[in-house]
Amino acid sequence: MTSYNNKRSNSTPDSDSGSIGIYLLIVFIGFGLLMMMPSQVQWVDTTKGWYLQPRFASGVGLSVFIFFALIQVFNLRHQLSLSNLNPLERLVDFLSSYRTALMSSLLFLLYLVTLPIAGFFLSTCLFVITLLWLSRLLNPFWLMVTLCSAVVLVLIFRVGVNLWLPDVWLYEHLPDSWADFANQYL
């Protein structure tokens, strides 16, 4: 207990030089997404109100995201002047301190890519099971919770909300009756 407290009290801004990097990265990515929004999000003709436009919620969310990241950058700006690390050492320190978040982000991108290939149910189960395995929580209890949660999500969105996704590539190789069932409920 005392060694932990000694380490905490002896920490300097140099030992935490990667923390400002994540906030700067968030600011740059957020500004980039805001700049890309007009070309990526279409205007929808509706008589219900401007606040229902797809650009509104994403623009507000990104603006709040950038605002609070900028607050953190200004709070941590003293680290920029006190750090003696060269940029390559900063990058390595930044990547090593956020490796779990970066790996989870890459797995989420892989999940998004596999959705049209393997379908919602299979992709979601594989994604969550992989995260459980990486966090060392994969046991029969959490495996059943994952499978039940995926089934409930499918029932909510496919049956309750009546949201249908395009046909899945993997299911095209099944016989027609199985492919129709899999495209509807998996």
MARDRENKOL-386738 format. One record per atom (N, C-alpha, C): residue in one letter; x, y, z. Coordinates in pm, whole numbers, plus 50000, padded with zeros to 5 digits. Atoms other than C-alpha are relative to their C-alpha. Example, Ala and Ser with C-alpha at 12.3 -4.5 7.8 and 13.67 -1.06 7.14 Angstrom:
MARDRENKOL-386738
A500894988150000;A512304955050780;A500905012050000;S499184988149994;S513674989450714;S499235010950073;
//
This chain:
MARDRENKOL-386738
M500814988150000;M500005000050000;M500855012550000;T499164988149994;T502775024250083;T500785001849870;S499274998350124;S504675016849762;S499115006249892;Y500924994050096;Y501585025549559;Y499865015050027;N500144985949966;N501145058349746;N501275007849966;N498764993350035;N504815066649697;N500115002149850;K499984998550146;K504515060449323;K499065011049956;R500974989750038;R501425082649302;R500515013950035;S499564986849959;S503015111149492;S501245004549924;N498804996650073;N506235109649289;N499755001649850;S500264999150144;S504495110648951;S500145014549956;T499804986750057;T505435140148735;T499225000949871;P500664998950130;P503875154048422;P500724992149892;D499275007850100;D506655136448230;D499554985549999;S500405014049995;S505455102448348;S498604998049946;D501365000950052;D501945110148224;D499885007949870;S499984991550120;S502885126347894;S499014995649894;G500935004650101;G500475105147692;G498595004850021;S501384996449972;S497345118547860;S499525011849917;I500444988850083;I497285151147665;I499864995549855;G500055004850137;G497855131647344;G498644994649960;I501315005550034;I494525113647360;I498975011149979;Y500944988950015;Y492655146347404;Y500275008049873;L499684993450127;L494505162747115;L499514991549883;L500495008950105;L493695132246903;L498485001049987;I501454998650002;I490025135247000;I499595013149935;V500314986850059;V490015172346908;V500204999649849;F499735000350144;F491615166246567;F499024990949925;I500975008950065;I489385136646483;I498615006250000;G501314993549993;G486305155646602;G499855011149899;F500064989450100;F487135185946387;F499954994249859;G500045006550130;G487805162946092;G498624994649968;L501355005250021;L484435146046136;L498985011149979;L500894988550022;L482675179646166;L500165005749859;M499764994850135;M484305191045842;M499444990549893;M500515009850096;M483255158745666;M498494998450005;M501435002449981;M479685159645796;M499135004849884;P500884995850111;P478135180545512;P500044990649880;S499935009150116;S479395155945250;S499564985950034;Q500325013649961;Q478565124745451;Q498554998150047;V501365001149946;V475135132345603;V499075008049910;Q500934993750093;Q472305139945364;Q498915007750072;W501114992349948;W469605165745424;W498714992349969;V501255007450016;V466195149445475;V498855010049994;D501184991350011;D463045167045353;D498914994950093;T501035003849905;T460605166345640;T499265012450046;T500794988849948;T457825188145774;T499934999850151;K500095001649855;K458345176746133;K500945009150077;G499124990849929;G461155200946217;G501464997949966;W498575000450030;W464805209346163;W500784991550100;Y499295007449895;Y465775192246489;Y500004985049976;L500005014250033;L465015158246335;L500994996649888;Q499025002550105;Q467715162346069;Q501154991650055;P498895008449954;P470475136146092;P501255008150037;R498834991749970;R473085163946095;R499935006350138;F500144992649874;F471695179846409;F500594992450118;A499545007649884;A472305152446664;A501494996949991;S498575003050013;S475675142346525;S500855012550014;G499264987449985;G476795178746504;G500065004650144;V500014996349858;V475745185946861;V500904990650080;G499175009649929;G477375153946985;G501495002349977;L498594997350030;L480655161246807;L500465013250061;S499624987149941;S480645197346927;S500234998850150;V499825002249856;V480185186847290;V501274991950025;F498815008549991;F482855160147242;F501275008549987;I498844991450024;I485325185947104;I500175010050114;F499944989949894;F484455211847369;F500654994550126;F499445005649878;F485225189147663;F501424994849980;A498625003950027;A488345175547496;A500915012250001;L499214987749995;L489565211347450;L500205004850143;I499844996449858;I488925218247819;I501134991650061;Q498945008449947;Q491135188447903;Q501365003849944;V498734995750058;V493825200347661;V500515012450071;F499584987949930;F493885234547828;F500404997050144;N499625003849864;N493995218248172;N501354993050005;L498775007750001;L496915196148071;L501115006449916;R499054993750091;R498795221147851;R501385001950062;H498704998649936;H501555224748109;H500914988049970;Q499195011850032;Q502685189648010;Q500805002149872;L499294997750125;L503665201847664;L501325007350025;S498784992449975;S506205226247804;S500954992850094;L499155006749904;L507525203248079;L500574986949951;S499565013150046;S507995171547876;S501275001349916;N498755000150075;N511495164047745;N500064988649901;L500015011450090;L510455133947537;L499935004749856;N500124996650141;N510945134947164;N498664994549947;P501325004150049;P507855129746945;P499814984949983;L500135014550015;L508595093046873;L499784993250135;E500205005649867;E508885085147244;E498625003450053;R501374996249960;R505655104347306;R498984990849935;L500945008650073;L503885083747038;L499994985950059;V499915013449941;V505135050747182;V499364999850138;D500604999149867;D504155061747533;D498495001349991;F501444998150020;F500745072947411;F499334986949958;L500605012450049;L500055040547222;L500024989150106;S499945010549898;S501215018547509;S499045002650114;S500914997249889;S499085036547765;S498534998549960;Y501385001450047;Y495945033447549;Y499834987749911;R500065011650087;R496514999247395;R498674992550010;T501285007049987;T493304984347536;T498915007449923;A500994992250074;A491195012647396;A500224999149850;L499725001150142;L492945011047061;L499644986149946;M500345013550043;M492544973247040;M498474998349994;S501475000850001;S488844976147131;S499435007749882;S500464992250115;S488395003046865;S500224992349870;L499735007950120;L490034981146602;L499064988049991;L500965011050000;L487834951946707;L498605004949962;F501304994650038;F484774974346675;F499945002949850;L499964997950145;L485844984446323;L499874986649927;L500145013350058;L486254947546242;L498564995050012;Y501415003749980;Y482754941746386;Y499125006849894;L500804992950100;L481324968446156;L500224994449859;V499705005850131;V483054952745856;V499334986349986;T500585013450009;T481734918045942;T498474999850002;L501474999849998;L478094929245981;L499384996049866;P500635004350126;P477244926745607;P500484986449952;I499485013050043;I479304894945575;I499394988750081;A500455010949913;A478214874145875;A498655002550065;G501294997149940;G475034891545993;G500125005550141;F500014993349871;F474054909546311;F500254990550115;F499915009249886;F473664880046545;F501404994050013;L498695006549995;L476874861846455;L501125010250026;S498974989749980;S478974893846435;S499985005350142;T500114994849864;T477664906746767;T500514989850100;C499525010449908;C478274873746943;C501514998749994;L498555001150013;L481804871046805;L500725012150059;F499394987849947;F482594907246895;F500005000050153;V500104999649854;V481354904847254;V500804988550063;I499225011249947;I482894870547309;I501505003049992;T498594996150010;T486244883747184;T500375010050108;L499724990449892;L486034913247423;L500024993250136;L499995007449874;L485154889747707;L501274991750015;W498785007949996;W488064867247618;W501235008850029;L498874991149977;L490504896547605;L500025005550142;S500064994949863;S489294909147942;S500034988850104;R499925011849914;R489554873848086;R498724997850081;L501305002249935;L485864872848173;L499184989349929;L500755010050075;L484884845347931;L499854987550086;N500365012149926;N483154818648137;N498584996549958;P501345004150045;P479884799648091;P498905010350032;F501034990149964;F477854826448273;F499975011449900;W499984988550092;W478994855448054;W499764995849856;L500315005150133;L478784833947742;L498484999049981;M501465000850008;M475104827047816;M499365013950000;V500524986249999;V474484863847897;V500185006449862;T499744994650134;T476064873247562;T499004994549899;L500925006250095;L473964848547366;L498565004550023;C501364995649969;C470734858047546;C499805014749963;S500104985850035;S471434895147500;S499915001949849;A500064999150146;A472054890247128;A498634995749949;V501355004550040;V468784870947095;V498965010750031;V500944989449962;V466894898247283;V500135012049907;L499814988850093;L468444925247061;L499394997049863;V500595003950128;V467434906046748;V498485000850009;L501464999549986;L463874902346878;L499485014250010;I500444986049986;I463624938946974;I500045007149865;F499864992350123;F464924952646645;F499334993549880;R500595006450117;R463674926546401;R498504998250014;V501435002649981;V460284918646553;V499305012350055;G500664988749936;G459464948146779;G500045012849919;V499854987450074;V460824977646579;V499814997849850;N500145003750140;N460614959446244;N501095006549915;L498834994850070;L464104970646139;L500694988549929;W499405010750080;W465524949645859;W501275005149936;L498734996950064;L469084949645736;L500064993049865;P499875006850130;P470174940345384;P500434985550018;D499625014149996;D470774903945300;D501494998550027;V498635002649958;V473954889245439;V500684990749900;W499255007950096;W476654874745212;W500094985450041;L499835013749952;L477174843745426;L498734991749980;Y501265007350009;Y473484834445415;Y499594997249856;E500325002550139;E473374835845035;E500434986049956;H499495013250035;H475224802645032;H499174988750061;L500905009949941;L472484784845228;L498874996949903;P501215002450079;P469414768445071;P499015011550020;D500874988250001;D466674793744994;D499165001650127;S500844998749881;S464384785845288;S500835003450123;W499114996949886;W467284786745537;W500525014149988;A499484986550022;A468654818545382;A498945010450036;D501074990649965;D465264835745418;D499855001050152;F500114999949853;F465014825345785;F501205007250062;A498794993949943;A468634835645858;A500025015049975;N500024985750027;N468224869445689;N498945007350082;Q501034993649920;Q465074876145888;Q500345000350148;Y499865001049855;Y466144864846235;Y501444998950048;L498625000649955;L469944863246240;L500745011849940;
//
